[in-house]
Amino acid sequence: MAVETDVQDELRRLRTRIPRLTGSLAATVDGLVLAHDVPDTEPEGLAALTAAALGVAYRMTDAAARGDFRELLVRGSRGYVATYSAGTTAVLTLLAEDRVNVGRLHLEGRRSGARIADLLATRVGPGTGRHAERQPPAEHLATATPATDRPIGTLPVRTPQRPTHQPHPQTGL
């Protein structure tokens, strides 16, 4: 499939644009590997973990009313794992050393995510993954569409309750 070759080329170009980048992976939101450049890391395992983290990130953005998922950054003692949206059906995960320029990582990660989304949209068409019914971000749409109720990422709302007894003021302290 030609789209896999194009995505792989994009991952290789990322390596030249981001100093201290140690790996990259493009995967579907369901955890299937599209293309990868991750030496010393199992790509299928990383794709599965990315899908799990993505599910949590979707729920977090929804629960906190922060809009659509855009990116996720995790920092470990030896570097970063950054995940960027690549349309509604794919994500881009980047592995970088601790001394990476995080601003550059974000800039190039966002751009590559958008390029991968365009490649997948023109070559593959609409997806059928578990997050496919989500509306794409406005910059990926020719015309903006109104937000709809989304079943994915909804959490029960917990309403604080008043205590059953009234606290007594403390005196004599």
MOTA-V241879 format. One record per helix or strand. SS is the DSSP state (A for helix, B for strand). FROM is the first residue (numbers start at 1). TO is the last residue. If there is no record, write none. Layout:
BEGIN
{{SS,FROM,TO} {SS,FROM,TO}}
END
This chain:
BEGIN
{{A,2,17} {B,21,28} {B,33,37} {A,43,63} {B,71,76} {B,79,85} {B,90,97} {A,102,123} {A,138,140}}
END
